[in-house]
Amino acid sequence: MMHRGEKIWLTLSFGMIMVFMLITGYQAFALGMAPPSHNETIDPQKVDQTAPFDQPGIKKIGENEYEVVMTLQIFSFNPGNIEVPAGSTVHFIMTSKDVVHGFQVANTNINAMVMPGHIQKITQKFDKPGDYLVLCNEYCGAGHQVMSTTITVK
């Protein structure tokens, strides 16, 4: 037989777990905060021959909307410097040609791991003009510290 205090604590504990699960489910499904479920892959040996990575660059796809197809390889981002107008929504589509790289844009919430053979997609709106530093934040070799570029928002 359980004491009254034990029943209260069990009920409270179970209730808290259920509330946390409901909040997590709401965030994942209603707010779209779940990890991507579709896993797009390509052959990492044929990145340069696989669309859209055979033509990396910036493309205007709508009113104040841009698509940046980017490849990351040892110590560099391709395309290098990116320039978009203020108020633009930018869709990044990335893959790595060699090892695991990071894609972190300072002063934004962008922070992704870019792996060989996997396609990483991220969307970000750039409202404030300025230069945004892009860094590789995954150790990728002896020259890792020089792997950076800039997104210029005018």
N, C-alpha and C positions, 0 to 999 in steps of 0.2 A: 504494500500500500504506500502510495506517494503522499508526501506532506503537501499541504496547501501551497507553501512557498515554492516547492519544486514544480508544481503544476503551473504556477504563475510564470516562473522563469522559462519553462519549456514552451509555454504558449507565446510569451514575448519573443523568444528566440526564433521560433518557427514563423511568427508574424513578420519579424525583421527580415528573415531570409526571403520570404515571399515578396515583400515590398521591394527588396533589392533586385530580385529576379524580374519583377514587373517593370521597374525603372529601366533595367538593362534591355529588356525586350522592347520597350517603347522607344528607347534611343536607337536601337538597332534597326527596327522596322519602320517606325513612323518618322523618325528623323534622319534615316539613312546613314547612321554612323557605324554600320557593321563593316567588317573587313570585306574586301571584294571577294565574291564567290566564284566569279569566272576567272580562270587562270589562263591567260593568253600566253602562248609560248611560240618561239621561233627557233630555228637552228642557229646557235651562236656562231657557228663557223661561216654562215652565209648572210650575215647582217647586211653587208653592202649590196647584196643581190635581192634582198627581201623588202618589198614595199611595206610601209612608207619609208623605211630606213635607208633605202637606196638614194633618197633625195632629202637629206636632213635640212631643216630650215624653218623659216617663219612664213606662215600663210594666213592672209586675212580670210576668215570664213563667214563673217557677218558684220553687222553694225557694231563696232567696238568689240569684236570677238576675233581672237587669233588662235591658231594651232601651231605649236612648236614641236616639230619632230626632231628628236635629239638622240645622238648616240654618245655614250660615255666610253672612253677607252683610256688606257694607261696615261694618266696625268693631264687629260684634256676633255673638254666638252665640245661637241660639234652639233650645232653652230656655236661659235664662241660667244661674242657679245650679242645680246638680244635687245632690241629697242621697240617699245610699244607706247602708244599714247596713254595718258592718265585716264582712268575709268575703264580700261580694257579688261575683259575676261580672257585669260590665257589658258588654253588646254595643252598641257605638256604630255607628250607621248614619248617614252624613253625606253632604251634598252642598253645593255652593256655588251661590248665586244669581247671582253677578256676576263675580268675578275669582278667581284662584288664592289660596287661603288656606292657612295651616298650622294643624295641630292638635297641640300639644305639651303633655303633662301632666307637670309637674315631679315629680321623684322616682319616675317610672315609665319604662318603655321606650316609651311611646307617643310617636310623632313621625311624623306623616303629612302628606301634601300632599292638599288637598281642592280638586278642580278642578270648574269649572262643567260640568254635563252628565255627570259621572261619580259613581258611588256608591262611597263609601269605607266599608269595614267593618273594625272593630277590636274585639277582645275583650280585656278586662283584668280581673284579679281584684284587688280592693282589700281587703287584709287589715288594714292599719294604720289606725286612726282618725286623723282630722286633716283639714286643708284642703289640697287639691291645686290649685295654680294652673294654669289652662289659658291658654295663650298662642297667638296667631297668630304663627308664626315665618316667614311669607312676606310680604314687603312688599306691602301691598294698597292703599296710598294715603296721603294726607296725615295721616289720623288713625290710622294703623296701630298706633302705640304705645299706644293706649287699648283695643285689642281684646283683652280678657281676661275670664275668668269663673272660677268656683271649683266644684270638686267637693268636697262635704263628706261625709266618711265618719264615721259615728257609731257 
